[in-house]
Amino acid sequence: LLGISGTPVEKHITLDSPANVELSCSLASKYPHLKIVQVAWKKGNETIKHINKAENSWSIRLTVTNENELGSYSCTLKGEEEFKAVFHLQGKSLPKIEGKEKTIISYEGDKVVMMCKSSNYTPIAWNWYLTNGSEQIAINDSLLSDKYVTDQVPANTTHLKILKLTKKDGGAYWCEAVFKLGKSRGKLKLKVLTFMVPLKPFLAIMAEVVVLVAAIFLCEIYSKKKEKRA
């Protein structure tokens, strides 16, 4: 901190993996006249205990093991004036989860298998969700085990098998890859058709044929009656 009151100093820190981190906040040595009487370290509104490593220098030590420990940490130094520094801890950009981009189409009574994949990194866990209106419902062992089957073989890939499809099974599904410092999601769409759908064009053609044959038959009857009268 260079002693500029009212102008926060900001620093961005990106972590590739879990780590022990020490954040330090100190005044530049060319400002010895700035006497600090109060020091506060915070994450959001939560105060964090700090240590005084040297004169005019204060630090906190963090063990970052998951995404809950990421975020913005600030130190505020108060004396005749007030100075502030903000450290933004963030995880490395998470990989995009590959899923089937086009809508998956299947039929009632059949089964379907959905797949998601993480190419560059192996997640520590996979989760599946289905969308019910505005609510997302987790698909796990307690949710219709005779309906949904999941697996993670190999570890960077996950499959969701849905059995005995009905029209209600159509909609949006989410696969979620859980990494040590964050989560990444992929979206898949399922459309469930009845067996009548592919038959509709055939039935329409058959109806046209029946109408045409009936019209020809009626014309023949009318022609014969007309001949008899003549």
Contacts in CASP RR format, 6 or more apart in sequence:
PFRMAT RR
TARGET T0000
AUTHOR 0000-0000-0000
METHOD contacts of the structure
MODEL  1
LLGISGTPVEKHITLDSPANVELSCSLASKYPHLKIVQVAWKKGNETIKH
INKAENSWSIRLTVTNENELGSYSCTLKGEEEFKAVFHLQGKSLPKIEGK
EKTIISYEGDKVVMMCKSSNYTPIAWNWYLTNGSEQIAINDSLLSDKYVT
DQVPANTTHLKILKLTKKDGGAYWCEAVFKLGKSRGKLKLKVLTFMVPLK
PFLAIMAEVVVLVAAIFLCEIYSKKKEKRA
1 9 0 8 1.000
1 25 0 8 1.000
1 26 0 8 1.000
1 27 0 8 1.000
1 28 0 8 1.000
1 77 0 8 1.000
1 83 0 8 1.000
1 85 0 8 1.000
2 9 0 8 1.000
2 28 0 8 1.000
2 31 0 8 1.000
3 27 0 8 1.000
3 28 0 8 1.000
3 31 0 8 1.000
3 34 0 8 1.000
3 81 0 8 1.000
3 83 0 8 1.000
4 83 0 8 1.000
5 81 0 8 1.000
5 82 0 8 1.000
5 83 0 8 1.000
6 81 0 8 1.000
6 82 0 8 1.000
6 83 0 8 1.000
6 84 0 8 1.000
8 74 0 8 1.000
8 84 0 8 1.000
8 85 0 8 1.000
8 86 0 8 1.000
9 84 0 8 1.000
9 85 0 8 1.000
9 86 0 8 1.000
10 85 0 8 1.000
10 86 0 8 1.000
10 87 0 8 1.000
10 88 0 8 1.000
11 85 0 8 1.000
11 86 0 8 1.000
11 87 0 8 1.000
11 88 0 8 1.000
12 88 0 8 1.000
12 90 0 8 1.000
13 21 0 8 1.000
13 87 0 8 1.000
13 88 0 8 1.000
13 89 0 8 1.000
13 90 0 8 1.000
14 90 0 8 1.000
14 91 0 8 1.000
14 92 0 8 1.000
15 21 0 8 1.000
15 64 0 8 1.000
15 70 0 8 1.000
15 89 0 8 1.000
15 90 0 8 1.000
15 91 0 8 1.000
15 92 0 8 1.000
15 181 0 8 1.000
16 91 0 8 1.000
16 92 0 8 1.000
17 180 0 8 1.000
17 181 0 8 1.000
18 63 0 8 1.000
18 64 0 8 1.000
18 65 0 8 1.000
18 66 0 8 1.000
18 180 0 8 1.000
18 181 0 8 1.000
19 64 0 8 1.000
20 61 0 8 1.000
20 62 0 8 1.000
20 63 0 8 1.000
20 64 0 8 1.000
21 61 0 8 1.000
21 62 0 8 1.000
21 63 0 8 1.000
21 64 0 8 1.000
21 89 0 8 1.000
22 59 0 8 1.000
22 60 0 8 1.000
22 61 0 8 1.000
22 62 0 8 1.000
23 41 0 8 1.000
23 59 0 8 1.000
23 60 0 8 1.000
23 62 0 8 1.000
23 73 0 8 1.000
23 75 0 8 1.000
23 87 0 8 1.000
24 53 0 8 1.000
24 57 0 8 1.000
24 58 0 8 1.000
24 59 0 8 1.000
25 39 0 8 1.000
25 41 0 8 1.000
25 57 0 8 1.000
25 58 0 8 1.000
25 59 0 8 1.000
25 75 0 8 1.000
25 77 0 8 1.000
25 85 0 8 1.000
26 54 0 8 1.000
26 56 0 8 1.000
26 57 0 8 1.000
26 58 0 8 1.000
27 34 0 8 1.000
27 36 0 8 1.000
27 56 0 8 1.000
27 57 0 8 1.000
27 77 0 8 1.000
27 83 0 8 1.000
29 56 0 8 1.000
34 79 0 8 1.000
34 80 0 8 1.000
34 81 0 8 1.000
35 79 0 8 1.000
35 80 0 8 1.000
36 56 0 8 1.000
36 77 0 8 1.000
36 78 0 8 1.000
36 79 0 8 1.000
37 78 0 8 1.000
37 79 0 8 1.000
38 76 0 8 1.000
38 77 0 8 1.000
38 78 0 8 1.000
38 79 0 8 1.000
39 50 0 8 1.000
39 52 0 8 1.000
39 58 0 8 1.000
39 75 0 8 1.000
39 76 0 8 1.000
39 77 0 8 1.000
39 78 0 8 1.000
40 47 0 8 1.000
40 75 0 8 1.000
40 76 0 8 1.000
40 78 0 8 1.000
41 47 0 8 1.000
41 48 0 8 1.000
41 49 0 8 1.000
41 50 0 8 1.000
41 58 0 8 1.000
41 60 0 8 1.000
41 73 0 8 1.000
41 74 0 8 1.000
41 75 0 8 1.000
42 48 0 8 1.000
42 73 0 8 1.000
42 74 0 8 1.000
42 75 0 8 1.000
42 76 0 8 1.000
43 71 0 8 1.000
43 72 0 8 1.000
43 73 0 8 1.000
43 74 0 8 1.000
44 72 0 8 1.000
44 74 0 8 1.000
48 60 0 8 1.000
48 73 0 8 1.000
49 60 0 8 1.000
50 58 0 8 1.000
50 59 0 8 1.000
50 60 0 8 1.000
50 75 0 8 1.000
51 58 0 8 1.000
51 59 0 8 1.000
51 60 0 8 1.000
51 61 0 8 1.000
52 58 0 8 1.000
53 59 0 8 1.000
58 75 0 8 1.000
58 77 0 8 1.000
60 73 0 8 1.000
60 75 0 8 1.000
62 69 0 8 1.000
62 73 0 8 1.000
62 89 0 8 1.000
63 69 0 8 1.000
64 70 0 8 1.000
64 89 0 8 1.000
64 181 0 8 1.000
65 180 0 8 1.000
66 180 0 8 1.000
66 181 0 8 1.000
66 182 0 8 1.000
67 91 0 8 1.000
67 181 0 8 1.000
67 182 0 8 1.000
67 183 0 8 1.000
69 89 0 8 1.000
70 89 0 8 1.000
70 90 0 8 1.000
70 91 0 8 1.000
70 181 0 8 1.000
71 88 0 8 1.000
71 89 0 8 1.000
71 90 0 8 1.000
72 86 0 8 1.000
72 87 0 8 1.000
72 88 0 8 1.000
72 89 0 8 1.000
73 86 0 8 1.000
73 87 0 8 1.000
73 89 0 8 1.000
74 84 0 8 1.000
74 85 0 8 1.000
74 86 0 8 1.000
74 87 0 8 1.000
75 84 0 8 1.000
75 85 0 8 1.000
76 82 0 8 1.000
76 83 0 8 1.000
76 84 0 8 1.000
77 83 0 8 1.000
77 84 0 8 1.000
91 181 0 8 1.000
91 182 0 8 1.000
92 181 0 8 1.000
94 121 0 8 1.000
94 177 0 8 1.000
94 179 0 8 1.000
94 182 0 8 1.000
94 183 0 8 1.000
94 184 0 8 1.000
95 118 0 8 1.000
95 119 0 8 1.000
95 120 0 8 1.000
95 121 0 8 1.000
95 177 0 8 1.000
95 184 0 8 1.000
96 184 0 8 1.000
96 186 0 8 1.000
97 116 0 8 1.000
97 117 0 8 1.000
97 118 0 8 1.000
97 175 0 8 1.000
97 176 0 8 1.000
97 177 0 8 1.000
97 184 0 8 1.000
97 185 0 8 1.000
97 186 0 8 1.000
98 116 0 8 1.000
98 117 0 8 1.000
98 118 0 8 1.000
98 119 0 8 1.000
99 114 0 8 1.000
99 115 0 8 1.000
99 116 0 8 1.000
99 117 0 8 1.000
99 175 0 8 1.000
99 186 0 8 1.000
99 188 0 8 1.000
100 114 0 8 1.000
100 115 0 8 1.000
100 188 0 8 1.000
103 189 0 8 1.000
103 190 0 8 1.000
103 191 0 8 1.000
104 112 0 8 1.000
104 114 0 8 1.000
104 188 0 8 1.000
104 189 0 8 1.000
104 190 0 8 1.000
104 191 0 8 1.000
105 191 0 8 1.000
105 193 0 8 1.000
106 112 0 8 1.000
106 165 0 8 1.000
106 190 0 8 1.000
106 191 0 8 1.000
106 192 0 8 1.000
106 193 0 8 1.000
107 165 0 8 1.000
107 192 0 8 1.000
107 193 0 8 1.000
107 194 0 8 1.000
107 195 0 8 1.000
108 165 0 8 1.000
108 166 0 8 1.000
108 167 0 8 1.000
108 192 0 8 1.000
108 193 0 8 1.000
108 194 0 8 1.000
108 195 0 8 1.000
109 164 0 8 1.000
109 165 0 8 1.000
109 166 0 8 1.000
110 165 0 8 1.000
111 161 0 8 1.000
111 162 0 8 1.000
111 163 0 8 1.000
111 164 0 8 1.000
111 165 0 8 1.000
112 161 0 8 1.000
112 162 0 8 1.000
112 165 0 8 1.000
112 190 0 8 1.000
113 159 0 8 1.000
113 160 0 8 1.000
113 161 0 8 1.000
113 162 0 8 1.000
114 159 0 8 1.000
114 160 0 8 1.000
114 161 0 8 1.000
114 162 0 8 1.000
114 173 0 8 1.000
114 175 0 8 1.000
114 188 0 8 1.000
114 190 0 8 1.000
115 157 0 8 1.000
115 158 0 8 1.000
115 159 0 8 1.000
115 160 0 8 1.000
116 126 0 8 1.000
116 157 0 8 1.000
116 158 0 8 1.000
116 175 0 8 1.000
116 177 0 8 1.000
116 186 0 8 1.000
116 188 0 8 1.000
117 156 0 8 1.000
117 157 0 8 1.000
117 158 0 8 1.000
118 156 0 8 1.000
118 157 0 8 1.000
118 177 0 8 1.000
118 184 0 8 1.000
119 156 0 8 1.000
121 156 0 8 1.000
121 179 0 8 1.000
122 155 0 8 1.000
122 156 0 8 1.000
123 155 0 8 1.000
123 156 0 8 1.000
123 177 0 8 1.000
123 178 0 8 1.000
123 179 0 8 1.000
124 178 0 8 1.000
124 179 0 8 1.000
124 180 0 8 1.000
125 177 0 8 1.000
125 178 0 8 1.000
126 150 0 8 1.000
126 152 0 8 1.000
126 158 0 8 1.000
126 175 0 8 1.000
126 176 0 8 1.000
126 177 0 8 1.000
126 178 0 8 1.000
127 138 0 8 1.000
127 139 0 8 1.000
127 175 0 8 1.000
127 176 0 8 1.000
127 178 0 8 1.000
128 138 0 8 1.000
128 139 0 8 1.000
128 148 0 8 1.000
128 150 0 8 1.000
128 158 0 8 1.000
128 160 0 8 1.000
128 173 0 8 1.000
128 174 0 8 1.000
128 175 0 8 1.000
128 176 0 8 1.000
129 136 0 8 1.000
129 137 0 8 1.000
129 138 0 8 1.000
129 139 0 8 1.000
129 173 0 8 1.000
129 174 0 8 1.000
129 176 0 8 1.000
130 136 0 8 1.000
130 137 0 8 1.000
130 139 0 8 1.000
130 171 0 8 1.000
130 172 0 8 1.000
130 173 0 8 1.000
130 174 0 8 1.000
131 137 0 8 1.000
131 171 0 8 1.000
131 172 0 8 1.000
131 173 0 8 1.000
131 174 0 8 1.000
136 174 0 8 1.000
137 143 0 8 1.000
139 148 0 8 1.000
139 150 0 8 1.000
139 160 0 8 1.000
146 163 0 8 1.000
147 162 0 8 1.000
147 163 0 8 1.000
147 164 0 8 1.000
148 160 0 8 1.000
148 161 0 8 1.000
148 162 0 8 1.000
148 163 0 8 1.000
149 160 0 8 1.000
149 161 0 8 1.000
149 163 0 8 1.000
150 158 0 8 1.000
150 159 0 8 1.000
150 160 0 8 1.000
150 161 0 8 1.000
151 158 0 8 1.000
151 159 0 8 1.000
152 158 0 8 1.000
152 159 0 8 1.000
153 159 0 8 1.000
158 175 0 8 1.000
158 177 0 8 1.000
160 173 0 8 1.000
160 175 0 8 1.000
162 169 0 8 1.000
162 190 0 8 1.000
165 192 0 8 1.000
166 192 0 8 1.000
167 192 0 8 1.000
167 194 0 8 1.000
169 190 0 8 1.000
169 192 0 8 1.000
170 190 0 8 1.000
170 191 0 8 1.000
170 192 0 8 1.000
171 189 0 8 1.000
171 190 0 8 1.000
171 191 0 8 1.000
172 187 0 8 1.000
172 188 0 8 1.000
172 189 0 8 1.000
172 190 0 8 1.000
173 187 0 8 1.000
173 188 0 8 1.000
173 189 0 8 1.000
173 190 0 8 1.000
174 185 0 8 1.000
174 186 0 8 1.000
174 187 0 8 1.000
174 188 0 8 1.000
175 185 0 8 1.000
175 186 0 8 1.000
175 188 0 8 1.000
176 183 0 8 1.000
176 184 0 8 1.000
176 185 0 8 1.000
176 186 0 8 1.000
177 183 0 8 1.000
177 184 0 8 1.000
177 185 0 8 1.000
END
